Amino acid sequence: MFARYLRDLTALLDTGGGWCGVFWQRDPEGMRACLDGTELPPWDVLEALLQDLADGHGSQAAQHEVVRARALHTAAAAEYDRRPHGRAALADRLGVMRREQTYAAGREQELTERLRGAVDGVGAERVGLELAWVRDGRERAAARCAEIIDRLAALDSWEGREAVPGPVRPPPPGTWVRAQGAAADVVGEPSDPHSPGNPSRSSGSFGATPIPTPTTAPAVRRRPRGARYAGLDDDSDDGDGVFTVPGLSAPAVAGPRGARYAGVAEEAAAEAPHAADRAREAEGERAASGTVTALVRLRVEGRSGEAHALLCEAAARPVDRLPALAAALHRAGLAADWGTLLWEAASLPPHRVAALAGALGAAGLAEDGLQLLRQCVGRPAPEVAATLLALDVAGQRREVRSLADAFVRVRNPEDSAHLAQSDPRRLVPLLLEAARDAGPGRCRDVAHALRVAGVAP
């Protein structure tokens, strides 16, 4: 069904121009495989085709299609991934995307330095165009990593078992929310974007980001602003719309008196907290709806940079609002964007990460909370320790075990010893318990590292 939909969509587009033309030029075999139904394109490819549709037939037509396209793509991905060896294929593709993301980050830094040192206008323009395409490629690689991880999680859920923590996903380099760079797991950085060593030359249907010869730069991506982004404004204004003069208090309003009103005041007082809770829930629903509306529009218009910025801002909202946003994103067919938001939330301060994991668990989204915590294992050991301690204080035992288990399995034993130094009395037992679950060899190595560090007997 998805292949037929993709054929109908591309029939409306100019195969010699726009993103559709880029994909046909860079990977004609991959395009044919996708149209035949033997391969599935990443979501960002379909998103780019919808941008072409908006350019040729109006944004209203594209906006009407985006939810349907997302639903069909999600269903096709589930069917594709459940085939024999589907998990291995996803894992291989994830490795390719991570390497490409790292390469693009290094190339972006190199071109930025060259742009600063450019002495003539022509050279600066040429480098600037190449830099714009490299940034676009890095953003696409990051989006594909998030999409693949979501598909692996969906596959785990379908198979009826909890996801096993895998290698740490390197953070999207250069984002304005994160201050960390990508892990340098690529030996050497080819200077020629079209050389065989460049990951963007990977074979397979859109296995890597196509970087066309720069002629025009991608659209400038601005931070979202304006009334269309209702719900992103500062939530610090909790005014109730009543005008007051500084220094004067509102006059007290006398309540009803007499026997006929006996108990009314007590009932009203008991109902007040529930009314306040309902008001907060309604406000959260409105904010979530406004965010989804803005996000769909940005996706349709191809403004993926602004869409990512929108998700970053949403991740920083009060944690009790995010479960409602998760539900709204899933209803709109934007589950991959929820995965991106969780990825960004993993860089929040430790106490907020712990609070968000708890809020997700309380809202019936425990698996999302555990995914959030597993994505934190790449952070500095003291920050992971602070998250563990905050979870422990909150009594979130399942979350504590999940984070400790992921850390012990992914990080080296010396990192476990460094983590334990934050509070040996509380953290050493957690780490040793997680190490025993990981196997005798890992338990022996972690125990030795703890003894060498002087935090365990």
C-alpha positions as a Markdown table, in Angstrom:
| # | Residue | x | y | z |
|---|---|---|---|---|
| 1 | Met | 0.0 | 0.0 | 0.0 |
| 2 | Phe | 2.8 | 2.4 | 0.8 |
| 3 | Ala | 4.6 | 1.7 | -2.4 |
| 4 | Arg | 1.4 | 2.5 | -4.4 |
| 5 | Tyr | 1.0 | 5.7 | -2.4 |
| 6 | Leu | 4.6 | 6.7 | -3.1 |
| 7 | Arg | 4.2 | 6.0 | -6.8 |
| 8 | Asp | 1.0 | 8.2 | -6.8 |
| 9 | Leu | 2.8 | 10.9 | -5.0 |
| 10 | Thr | 5.9 | 11.0 | -7.2 |
| 11 | Ala | 3.6 | 11.1 | -10.3 |
| 12 | Leu | 2.5 | 14.5 | -9.2 |
| 13 | Leu | 6.1 | 15.8 | -8.9 |
| 14 | Asp | 8.8 | 17.1 | -11.2 |
| 15 | Thr | 11.3 | 14.3 | -11.3 |
| 16 | Gly | 13.9 | 16.7 | -12.7 |
| 17 | Gly | 13.6 | 19.3 | -10.1 |
| 18 | Gly | 13.2 | 19.9 | -6.4 |
| 19 | Trp | 14.1 | 17.2 | -3.9 |
| 20 | Cys | 12.6 | 14.6 | -6.1 |
| 21 | Gly | 15.1 | 15.4 | -8.8 |
| 22 | Val | 17.9 | 15.3 | -6.3 |
| 23 | Phe | 17.0 | 11.8 | -5.1 |
| 24 | Trp | 16.6 | 10.5 | -8.7 |
| 25 | Gln | 20.0 | 12.0 | -9.6 |
| 26 | Arg | 21.9 | 10.7 | -6.5 |
| 27 | Asp | 20.3 | 7.3 | -6.1 |
| 28 | Pro | 18.1 | 6.2 | -9.0 |
| 29 | Glu | 18.4 | 2.5 | -8.1 |
| 30 | Gly | 17.2 | 3.3 | -4.6 |
| 31 | Met | 14.3 | 5.4 | -5.9 |
| 32 | Arg | 13.2 | 2.5 | -8.1 |
| 33 | Ala | 13.5 | 0.0 | -5.2 |
| 34 | Cys | 11.3 | 2.2 | -3.1 |
| 35 | Leu | 8.7 | 2.6 | -5.8 |
| 36 | Asp | 8.7 | -1.1 | -6.4 |
| 37 | Gly | 8.2 | -1.7 | -2.7 |
| 38 | Thr | 11.4 | -3.7 | -2.1 |
| 39 | Glu | 12.9 | -0.9 | 0.0 |
| 40 | Leu | 11.5 | 1.7 | 2.4 |
| 41 | Pro | 12.8 | 5.3 | 2.2 |
| 42 | Pro | 13.6 | 7.2 | 5.5 |
| 43 | Trp | 10.8 | 9.5 | 6.7 |
| 44 | Asp | 12.9 | 12.6 | 5.8 |
| 45 | Val | 12.9 | 11.6 | 2.2 |
| 46 | Leu | 9.1 | 11.4 | 2.1 |
| 47 | Glu | 9.0 | 14.6 | 4.0 |
| 48 | Ala | 11.1 | 16.3 | 1.3 |
| 49 | Leu | 8.8 | 14.9 | -1.4 |
| 50 | Leu | 5.8 | 16.5 | 0.5 |
| 51 | Gln | 7.8 | 19.7 | 0.4 |
| 52 | Asp | 7.9 | 19.4 | -3.4 |
| 53 | Leu | 4.2 | 18.8 | -3.3 |
| 54 | Ala | 3.6 | 22.0 | -1.3 |
| 55 | Asp | 5.8 | 23.9 | -3.8 |
| 56 | Gly | 3.9 | 22.6 | -6.8 |
| 57 | His | 0.3 | 22.3 | -5.5 |
| 58 | Gly | 0.1 | 24.5 | -2.5 |
| 59 | Ser | 0.7 | 23.9 | 1.2 |
| 60 | Gln | -2.9 | 23.0 | 1.9 |
| 61 | Ala | -2.7 | 20.0 | -0.3 |
| 62 | Ala | 0.6 | 18.9 | 1.3 |
| 63 | Gln | -0.8 | 19.5 | 4.8 |
| 64 | His | -3.7 | 17.3 | 4.0 |
| 65 | Glu | -1.4 | 14.5 | 3.0 |
| 66 | Val | 1.2 | 14.6 | 5.8 |
| 67 | Val | -0.8 | 12.6 | 8.4 |
| 68 | Arg | -1.9 | 10.0 | 5.9 |
| 69 | Ala | 1.7 | 9.7 | 4.6 |
| 70 | Arg | 3.0 | 9.3 | 8.2 |
| 71 | Ala | 0.5 | 6.6 | 9.0 |
| 72 | Leu | 1.3 | 4.6 | 5.8 |
| 73 | His | 5.0 | 5.0 | 6.4 |
| 74 | Thr | 4.8 | 3.8 | 10.0 |
| 75 | Ala | 2.7 | 0.7 | 9.0 |
| 76 | Ala | 5.1 | -0.1 | 6.1 |
| 77 | Ala | 8.2 | 0.3 | 8.5 |
| 78 | Ala | 6.6 | -2.2 | 11.0 |
| 79 | Glu | 6.0 | -4.7 | 8.2 |
| 80 | Tyr | 9.5 | -4.2 | 6.7 |
| 81 | Asp | 11.3 | -4.5 | 10.1 |
| 82 | Arg | 9.5 | -7.7 | 11.1 |
| 83 | Arg | 10.9 | -9.7 | 8.2 |
| 84 | Pro | 13.8 | -12.1 | 8.8 |
| 85 | His | 17.0 | -10.3 | 9.5 |
| 86 | Gly | 15.1 | -7.0 | 9.8 |
| 87 | Arg | 16.7 | -6.2 | 13.1 |
| 88 | Ala | 20.2 | -6.8 | 11.8 |
| 89 | Ala | 19.5 | -4.5 | 8.8 |
| 90 | Leu | 18.3 | -1.8 | 11.1 |
| 91 | Ala | 21.4 | -2.1 | 13.3 |
| 92 | Asp | 23.7 | -1.9 | 10.3 |
| 93 | Arg | 21.9 | 1.2 | 9.0 |
| 94 | Leu | 22.1 | 2.8 | 12.4 |
| 95 | Gly | 25.9 | 2.3 | 12.4 |
| 96 | Val | 26.1 | 3.9 | 8.9 |
| 97 | Met | 24.0 | 6.9 | 10.0 |
| 98 | Arg | 26.0 | 7.4 | 13.2 |
| 99 | Arg | 29.3 | 7.4 | 11.2 |
| 100 | Glu | 27.8 | 9.8 | 8.7 |
| 101 | Gln | 26.6 | 12.1 | 11.4 |
| 102 | Thr | 30.1 | 12.2 | 13.0 |
| 103 | Tyr | 31.7 | 12.8 | 9.6 |
| 104 | Ala | 29.3 | 15.6 | 8.8 |
| 105 | Ala | 30.0 | 17.3 | 12.1 |
| 106 | Gly | 33.7 | 17.3 | 11.4 |
| 107 | Arg | 33.2 | 18.5 | 7.9 |
| 108 | Glu | 30.9 | 21.3 | 9.1 |
| 109 | Gln | 33.5 | 22.5 | 11.6 |
| 110 | Glu | 36.2 | 22.4 | 8.9 |
| 111 | Leu | 34.1 | 24.4 | 6.4 |
| 112 | Thr | 33.1 | 26.9 | 9.1 |
| 113 | Glu | 36.8 | 27.6 | 9.7 |
| 114 | Arg | 37.4 | 27.9 | 6.0 |
| 115 | Leu | 34.5 | 30.4 | 5.7 |
| 116 | Arg | 36.0 | 32.6 | 8.5 |
| 117 | Gly | 39.3 | 32.7 | 6.6 |
| 118 | Ala | 37.9 | 33.3 | 3.1 |
| 119 | Val | 39.4 | 36.4 | 1.6 |
| 120 | Asp | 37.3 | 36.9 | -1.5 |
| 121 | Gly | 33.5 | 36.9 | -2.0 |
| 122 | Val | 33.4 | 34.2 | -4.6 |
| 123 | Gly | 35.3 | 31.7 | -2.4 |
| 124 | Ala | 33.2 | 32.6 | 0.6 |
| 125 | Glu | 30.0 | 32.0 | -1.4 |
| 126 | Arg | 31.2 | 28.6 | -2.6 |
| 127 | Val | 32.2 | 27.5 | 0.9 |
| 128 | Gly | 29.0 | 28.9 | 2.3 |
| 129 | Leu | 26.9 | 26.8 | -0.1 |
| 130 | Glu | 28.8 | 23.7 | 0.6 |
| 131 | Leu | 28.5 | 24.3 | 4.4 |
| 132 | Ala | 24.7 | 24.7 | 4.0 |
| 133 | Trp | 24.5 | 21.3 | 2.4 |
| 134 | Val | 26.7 | 19.7 | 4.9 |
| 135 | Arg | 24.5 | 21.0 | 7.7 |
| 136 | Asp | 21.5 | 19.7 | 5.9 |
| 137 | Gly | 23.1 | 16.3 | 5.7 |
| 138 | Arg | 24.0 | 16.3 | 9.4 |
| 139 | Glu | 20.5 | 17.1 | 10.4 |
| 140 | Arg | 19.1 | 14.4 | 8.1 |
| 141 | Ala | 21.5 | 11.8 | 9.6 |
| 142 | Ala | 20.4 | 12.8 | 13.1 |
| 143 | Ala | 16.8 | 12.4 | 12.1 |
| 144 | Arg | 17.5 | 9.0 | 10.6 |
| 145 | Cys | 19.3 | 7.8 | 13.7 |
| 146 | Ala | 16.2 | 8.8 | 15.8 |
| 147 | Glu | 13.9 | 7.1 | 13.4 |
| 148 | Ile | 15.8 | 3.8 | 13.4 |
| 149 | Ile | 16.0 | 3.8 | 17.2 |
| 150 | Asp | 12.2 | 4.3 | 17.3 |
| 151 | Arg | 11.8 | 1.4 | 14.8 |
| 152 | Leu | 14.0 | -0.9 | 16.9 |
| 153 | Ala | 12.0 | 0.0 | 20.0 |
| 154 | Ala | 8.7 | -0.8 | 18.2 |
| 155 | Leu | 10.2 | -4.1 | 17.1 |
| 156 | Asp | 11.1 | -4.9 | 20.7 |
| 157 | Ser | 7.6 | -4.1 | 21.7 |
| 158 | Trp | 6.1 | -6.3 | 19.0 |
| 159 | Glu | 8.4 | -9.2 | 20.0 |
| 160 | Gly | 7.2 | -8.8 | 23.5 |
| 161 | Arg | 10.5 | -8.2 | 25.2 |
| 162 | Glu | 12.1 | -5.2 | 26.8 |
| 163 | Ala | 14.8 | -3.4 | 24.7 |
| 164 | Val | 18.4 | -4.4 | 25.6 |
| 165 | Pro | 20.6 | -1.3 | 26.0 |
| 166 | Gly | 22.9 | -1.0 | 23.0 |
| 167 | Pro | 25.8 | 1.3 | 22.3 |
| 168 | Val | 25.4 | 4.9 | 23.3 |
| 169 | Arg | 23.8 | 6.9 | 20.6 |
| 170 | Pro | 26.1 | 9.9 | 19.9 |
| 171 | Pro | 24.3 | 13.2 | 20.4 |
| 172 | Pro | 23.3 | 15.3 | 17.3 |
| 173 | Pro | 26.4 | 17.5 | 17.0 |
| 174 | Gly | 26.1 | 21.2 | 16.8 |
| 175 | Thr | 22.5 | 21.5 | 18.0 |
| 176 | Trp | 21.7 | 24.7 | 19.9 |
| 177 | Val | 20.4 | 22.8 | 22.9 |
| 178 | Arg | 23.4 | 20.5 | 23.4 |
| 179 | Ala | 26.9 | 21.6 | 24.2 |
| 180 | Gln | 28.4 | 18.2 | 23.5 |
| 181 | Gly | 30.0 | 17.2 | 20.2 |
| 182 | Ala | 29.6 | 13.9 | 18.4 |
| 183 | Ala | 31.7 | 10.9 | 19.4 |
| 184 | Ala | 34.6 | 10.7 | 17.0 |
| 185 | Asp | 34.3 | 7.1 | 15.8 |
| 186 | Val | 35.5 | 7.7 | 12.3 |
| 187 | Val | 39.2 | 7.3 | 11.5 |
| 188 | Gly | 40.1 | 10.0 | 9.1 |
| 189 | Glu | 37.9 | 12.7 | 7.6 |
| 190 | Pro | 38.0 | 12.8 | 3.8 |
| 191 | Ser | 38.1 | 16.3 | 2.6 |
| 192 | Asp | 36.3 | 15.6 | -0.6 |
| 193 | Pro | 32.5 | 15.1 | -0.1 |
| 194 | His | 32.4 | 12.9 | -3.2 |
| 195 | Ser | 35.4 | 10.7 | -2.3 |
| 196 | Pro | 34.8 | 6.9 | -1.7 |
| 197 | Gly | 35.7 | 7.3 | 1.9 |
| 198 | Asn | 32.9 | 9.8 | 2.5 |
| 199 | Pro | 30.0 | 8.0 | 4.3 |
| 200 | Ser | 27.5 | 10.0 | 2.2 |
| 201 | Arg | 28.5 | 7.7 | -0.7 |
| 202 | Ser | 27.0 | 4.7 | 1.1 |
| 203 | Ser | 25.1 | 2.4 | -1.2 |
| 204 | Gly | 21.5 | 1.3 | -0.7 |
| 205 | Ser | 18.2 | 3.0 | -0.9 |
| 206 | Phe | 18.8 | 6.4 | 0.8 |
| 207 | Gly | 21.2 | 4.6 | 3.2 |
| 208 | Ala | 23.0 | 8.0 | 3.6 |
| 209 | Thr | 22.2 | 11.6 | 3.1 |
| 210 | Pro | 22.5 | 12.7 | -0.6 |
| 211 | Ile | 24.6 | 15.8 | -0.8 |
| 212 | Pro | 24.1 | 17.3 | -4.3 |
| 213 | Thr | 26.6 | 19.7 | -5.9 |
| 214 | Pro | 25.8 | 23.0 | -4.3 |
| 215 | Thr | 24.1 | 25.5 | -6.5 |
| 216 | Thr | 21.7 | 27.1 | -4.0 |
| 217 | Ala | 21.7 | 26.8 | -0.3 |
| 218 | Pro | 18.9 | 25.1 | 1.6 |
| 219 | Ala | 16.3 | 27.5 | 3.0 |
| 220 | Val | 17.5 | 29.5 | 6.0 |
| 221 | Arg | 16.0 | 27.9 | 9.1 |
| 222 | Arg | 14.9 | 30.4 | 11.7 |
| 223 | Arg | 13.8 | 29.8 | 15.2 |
| 224 | Pro | 10.0 | 29.6 | 15.3 |
| 225 | Arg | 8.1 | 32.6 | 16.5 |
| 226 | Gly | 4.8 | 34.2 | 16.2 |
| 227 | Ala | 1.2 | 33.4 | 16.9 |
| 228 | Arg | 1.3 | 30.1 | 15.0 |
| 229 | Tyr | 3.5 | 28.7 | 17.7 |
| 230 | Ala | 1.0 | 29.1 | 20.5 |
| 231 | Gly | 2.1 | 27.1 | 23.5 |
| 232 | Leu | 5.8 | 27.8 | 23.1 |
| 233 | Asp | 5.7 | 31.1 | 25.0 |
| 234 | Asp | 7.1 | 31.5 | 28.4 |
| 235 | Asp | 4.8 | 29.7 | 30.9 |
| 236 | Ser | 5.8 | 31.9 | 33.7 |
| 237 | Asp | 2.8 | 34.1 | 33.3 |
| 238 | Asp | 0.1 | 32.6 | 35.4 |
| 239 | Gly | -2.1 | 35.6 | 35.5 |
| 240 | Asp | -5.8 | 35.1 | 35.7 |
| 241 | Gly | -6.7 | 38.2 | 33.7 |
| 242 | Val | -7.8 | 40.3 | 36.7 |
| 243 | Phe | -6.3 | 43.8 | 36.8 |
| 244 | Thr | -4.9 | 44.8 | 40.2 |
| 245 | Val | -3.2 | 47.9 | 41.4 |
| 246 | Pro | 0.1 | 47.4 | 43.2 |
| 247 | Gly | -0.1 | 47.8 | 46.9 |
| 248 | Leu | -3.9 | 47.2 | 47.1 |
| 249 | Ser | -5.5 | 43.9 | 47.7 |
| 250 | Ala | -8.8 | 42.8 | 46.3 |
| 251 | Pro | -11.7 | 43.2 | 48.7 |
| 252 | Ala | -12.9 | 40.0 | 50.4 |
| 253 | Val | -16.2 | 38.6 | 49.0 |
| 254 | Ala | -18.5 | 37.4 | 51.7 |
| 255 | Gly | -19.8 | 33.8 | 51.2 |
| 256 | Pro | -23.4 | 32.8 | 51.5 |
| 257 | Arg | -24.7 | 32.5 | 55.1 |
| 258 | Gly | -27.5 | 30.7 | 56.8 |
| 259 | Ala | -28.6 | 27.1 | 57.5 |
| 260 | Arg | -29.6 | 26.5 | 53.9 |
| 261 | Tyr | -25.9 | 26.9 | 52.9 |
| 262 | Ala | -24.5 | 24.6 | 55.5 |
| 263 | Gly | -21.6 | 22.5 | 54.0 |
| 264 | Val | -21.4 | 24.5 | 50.8 |
| 265 | Ala | -18.1 | 26.1 | 51.8 |
| 266 | Glu | -16.6 | 22.8 | 52.7 |
| 267 | Glu | -17.7 | 21.2 | 49.4 |
| 268 | Ala | -16.3 | 24.1 | 47.5 |
| 269 | Ala | -13.0 | 23.9 | 49.3 |
| 270 | Ala | -12.8 | 20.2 | 48.6 |
| 271 | Glu | -13.6 | 20.7 | 44.9 |
| 272 | Ala | -11.0 | 23.5 | 44.4 |
| 273 | Pro | -7.9 | 21.2 | 44.1 |
| 274 | His | -9.7 | 19.0 | 41.5 |
| 275 | Ala | -10.8 | 22.1 | 39.5 |
| 276 | Ala | -7.2 | 23.4 | 39.5 |
| 277 | Asp | -6.0 | 20.0 | 38.3 |
| 278 | Arg | -8.5 | 20.0 | 35.5 |
| 279 | Ala | -7.5 | 23.5 | 34.5 |
| 280 | Arg | -3.9 | 22.5 | 34.3 |
| 281 | Glu | -4.7 | 19.5 | 32.2 |
| 282 | Ala | -6.8 | 21.6 | 29.8 |
| 283 | Glu | -3.9 | 24.1 | 29.6 |
| 284 | Gly | -1.5 | 21.3 | 28.8 |
| 285 | Glu | -3.8 | 19.9 | 26.1 |
| 286 | Arg | -4.1 | 23.3 | 24.5 |
| 287 | Ala | -0.3 | 23.7 | 24.5 |
| 288 | Ala | 0.2 | 20.2 | 23.0 |
| 289 | Ser | -2.4 | 20.9 | 20.3 |
| 290 | Gly | -0.7 | 24.2 | 19.4 |
| 291 | Thr | 2.7 | 22.5 | 19.2 |
| 292 | Val | 1.4 | 19.7 | 17.0 |
| 293 | Thr | -0.3 | 22.1 | 14.6 |
| 294 | Ala | 2.9 | 24.2 | 14.3 |
| 295 | Leu | 5.0 | 21.1 | 13.9 |
| 296 | Val | 2.8 | 19.7 | 11.1 |
| 297 | Arg | 3.0 | 23.0 | 9.3 |
| 298 | Leu | 6.8 | 23.2 | 9.6 |
| 299 | Arg | 7.2 | 19.6 | 8.3 |
| 300 | Val | 4.9 | 20.2 | 5.4 |
| 301 | Glu | 6.9 | 23.4 | 4.5 |
| 302 | Gly | 10.2 | 21.5 | 4.7 |
| 303 | Arg | 11.5 | 23.7 | 7.6 |
| 304 | Ser | 13.0 | 20.8 | 9.4 |
| 305 | Gly | 15.5 | 23.0 | 11.3 |
| 306 | Glu | 12.7 | 25.0 | 12.8 |
| 307 | Ala | 10.8 | 21.9 | 13.6 |
| 308 | His | 13.8 | 20.5 | 15.5 |
| 309 | Ala | 14.0 | 23.8 | 17.4 |
| 310 | Leu | 10.4 | 23.5 | 18.3 |
| 311 | Leu | 10.9 | 20.1 | 19.7 |
| 312 | Cys | 13.9 | 21.3 | 21.7 |
| 313 | Glu | 11.8 | 24.1 | 23.3 |
| 314 | Ala | 9.0 | 21.6 | 24.0 |
| 315 | Ala | 11.5 | 19.3 | 25.8 |
| 316 | Ala | 12.2 | 22.1 | 28.3 |
| 317 | Arg | 8.6 | 22.6 | 29.3 |
| 318 | Pro | 7.3 | 21.5 | 32.7 |
| 319 | Val | 7.5 | 17.7 | 32.9 |
| 320 | Asp | 3.8 | 17.2 | 33.7 |
| 321 | Arg | 2.9 | 18.7 | 30.3 |
| 322 | Leu | 4.9 | 16.3 | 28.2 |
| 323 | Pro | 2.7 | 13.2 | 28.5 |
| 324 | Ala | -0.1 | 15.1 | 26.9 |
| 325 | Leu | 2.2 | 16.2 | 24.1 |
| 326 | Ala | 3.3 | 12.6 | 23.6 |
| 327 | Ala | -0.3 | 11.6 | 23.1 |
| 328 | Ala | -1.0 | 14.4 | 20.7 |
| 329 | Leu | 2.1 | 13.6 | 18.6 |
| 330 | His | 1.2 | 9.9 | 18.4 |
| 331 | Arg | -2.4 | 10.8 | 17.4 |
| 332 | Ala | -1.0 | 13.0 | 14.6 |
| 333 | Gly | 1.3 | 10.3 | 13.3 |
| 334 | Leu | 4.4 | 12.0 | 14.6 |
| 335 | Ala | 5.8 | 9.3 | 16.8 |
| 336 | Ala | 9.3 | 9.8 | 15.4 |
| 337 | Asp | 9.2 | 13.4 | 16.6 |
| 338 | Trp | 8.3 | 12.2 | 20.1 |
| 339 | Gly | 11.5 | 10.1 | 19.9 |
| 340 | Thr | 13.5 | 13.2 | 18.9 |
| 341 | Leu | 12.0 | 15.1 | 21.8 |
| 342 | Leu | 13.0 | 12.3 | 24.2 |
| 343 | Trp | 16.5 | 12.4 | 22.8 |
| 344 | Glu | 16.7 | 16.2 | 23.4 |
| 345 | Ala | 15.2 | 15.8 | 26.9 |
| 346 | Ala | 18.1 | 13.4 | 27.8 |
| 347 | Ser | 20.4 | 16.5 | 27.9 |
| 348 | Leu | 18.3 | 18.3 | 30.5 |
| 349 | Pro | 19.7 | 18.7 | 34.0 |
| 350 | Pro | 19.7 | 15.4 | 36.0 |
| 351 | His | 16.9 | 16.4 | 38.4 |
| 352 | Arg | 14.6 | 17.2 | 35.4 |
| 353 | Val | 15.5 | 14.0 | 33.6 |
| 354 | Ala | 14.6 | 12.1 | 36.8 |
| 355 | Ala | 11.3 | 14.1 | 37.2 |
| 356 | Leu | 10.4 | 13.5 | 33.5 |
| 357 | Ala | 11.0 | 9.7 | 33.8 |
| 358 | Gly | 8.7 | 9.7 | 36.8 |
| 359 | Ala | 6.0 | 11.7 | 35.1 |
| 360 | Leu | 6.1 | 9.4 | 32.1 |
| 361 | Gly | 5.8 | 6.4 | 34.3 |
| 362 | Ala | 2.9 | 7.9 | 36.2 |
| 363 | Ala | 1.1 | 8.6 | 32.9 |
| 364 | Gly | 1.5 | 5.0 | 31.7 |
| 365 | Leu | 4.5 | 5.7 | 29.5 |
| 366 | Ala | 7.0 | 3.8 | 31.5 |
| 367 | Glu | 8.8 | 2.4 | 28.5 |
| 368 | Asp | 9.4 | 5.9 | 27.2 |
| 369 | Gly | 10.8 | 6.9 | 30.6 |
| 370 | Leu | 13.2 | 4.0 | 30.4 |
| 371 | Gln | 14.2 | 4.9 | 26.9 |
| 372 | Leu | 14.9 | 8.4 | 28.1 |
| 373 | Leu | 17.2 | 7.1 | 30.9 |
| 374 | Arg | 19.1 | 4.7 | 28.6 |
| 375 | Gln | 19.9 | 7.7 | 26.4 |
| 376 | Cys | 21.5 | 9.4 | 29.4 |
| 377 | Val | 24.3 | 6.8 | 29.8 |
| 378 | Gly | 26.6 | 8.8 | 27.5 |
| 379 | Arg | 26.7 | 11.8 | 29.8 |
| 380 | Pro | 29.5 | 12.5 | 32.2 |
| 381 | Ala | 29.6 | 10.1 | 35.1 |
| 382 | Pro | 28.8 | 12.7 | 37.8 |
| 383 | Glu | 25.7 | 13.7 | 35.9 |
| 384 | Val | 24.5 | 10.1 | 35.6 |
| 385 | Ala | 25.2 | 9.7 | 39.3 |
| 386 | Ala | 23.0 | 12.8 | 40.1 |
| 387 | Thr | 20.2 | 11.3 | 38.0 |
| 388 | Leu | 20.5 | 7.9 | 39.8 |
| 389 | Leu | 20.4 | 9.6 | 43.2 |
| 390 | Ala | 17.4 | 11.7 | 42.2 |
| 391 | Leu | 15.5 | 8.6 | 41.0 |
| 392 | Asp | 16.5 | 6.8 | 44.2 |
| 393 | Val | 15.2 | 9.6 | 46.4 |
| 394 | Ala | 11.9 | 9.6 | 44.5 |
| 395 | Gly | 11.6 | 5.8 | 45.1 |
| 396 | Gln | 11.6 | 5.0 | 41.4 |
| 397 | Arg | 13.3 | 1.6 | 41.7 |
| 398 | Arg | 12.6 | 0.3 | 38.2 |
| 399 | Glu | 14.1 | 3.4 | 36.7 |
| 400 | Val | 17.1 | 3.2 | 39.0 |
| 401 | Arg | 17.7 | -0.4 | 38.0 |
| 402 | Ser | 17.3 | 0.4 | 34.3 |
| 403 | Leu | 19.8 | 3.3 | 34.3 |
| 404 | Ala | 22.3 | 1.5 | 36.4 |
| 405 | Asp | 22.1 | -1.6 | 34.2 |
| 406 | Ala | 22.5 | 0.4 | 31.0 |
| 407 | Phe | 25.5 | 2.3 | 32.4 |
| 408 | Val | 27.3 | -0.8 | 33.5 |
| 409 | Arg | 26.7 | -2.6 | 30.2 |
| 410 | Val | 27.7 | 0.3 | 28.0 |
| 411 | Arg | 30.4 | 2.2 | 29.8 |
| 412 | Asn | 33.8 | 0.8 | 30.9 |
| 413 | Pro | 34.4 | -0.3 | 34.5 |
| 414 | Glu | 36.5 | 2.8 | 35.3 |
| 415 | Asp | 33.5 | 5.0 | 34.4 |
| 416 | Ser | 31.5 | 3.0 | 37.0 |
| 417 | Ala | 34.1 | 3.7 | 39.6 |
| 418 | His | 34.1 | 7.4 | 38.7 |
| 419 | Leu | 30.3 | 7.4 | 39.0 |
| 420 | Ala | 30.4 | 5.7 | 42.4 |
| 421 | Gln | 32.6 | 8.4 | 43.8 |
| 422 | Ser | 29.7 | 10.8 | 44.0 |
| 423 | Asp | 28.1 | 8.8 | 46.8 |
| 424 | Pro | 29.8 | 5.4 | 47.4 |
| 425 | Arg | 27.4 | 4.3 | 50.1 |
| 426 | Arg | 24.4 | 4.5 | 47.9 |
| 427 | Leu | 25.8 | 4.0 | 44.4 |
| 428 | Val | 28.3 | 1.1 | 44.9 |
| 429 | Pro | 25.5 | -1.5 | 45.8 |
| 430 | Leu | 23.5 | -0.3 | 42.8 |
| 431 | Leu | 26.4 | -0.8 | 40.4 |
| 432 | Leu | 27.5 | -4.1 | 41.8 |
| 433 | Glu | 23.9 | -5.4 | 41.5 |
| 434 | Ala | 23.7 | -4.2 | 37.9 |
| 435 | Ala | 27.1 | -5.7 | 37.2 |
| 436 | Arg | 26.0 | -9.1 | 38.5 |
| 437 | Asp | 23.0 | -9.1 | 36.2 |
| 438 | Ala | 25.4 | -8.2 | 33.3 |
| 439 | Gly | 27.4 | -11.4 | 33.8 |
| 440 | Pro | 30.3 | -12.8 | 35.8 |
| 441 | Gly | 33.0 | -11.1 | 33.7 |
| 442 | Arg | 31.5 | -7.7 | 33.9 |
| 443 | Cys | 30.9 | -8.1 | 37.6 |
| 444 | Arg | 34.5 | -9.0 | 38.2 |
| 445 | Asp | 35.8 | -6.0 | 36.2 |
| 446 | Val | 33.5 | -3.5 | 37.9 |
| 447 | Ala | 34.3 | -4.8 | 41.4 |
| 448 | His | 38.0 | -4.5 | 40.6 |
| 449 | Ala | 37.6 | -1.0 | 39.3 |
| 450 | Leu | 35.7 | 0.0 | 42.5 |
| 451 | Arg | 38.4 | -1.4 | 44.7 |
| 452 | Val | 41.2 | 0.3 | 42.8 |
| 453 | Ala | 39.3 | 3.6 | 43.1 |
| 454 | Gly | 39.0 | 3.1 | 46.9 |
| 455 | Val | 35.2 | 3.2 | 47.0 |
| 456 | Ala | 34.6 | -0.5 | 47.7 |
| 457 | Pro | 36.4 | -3.0 | 50.0 |
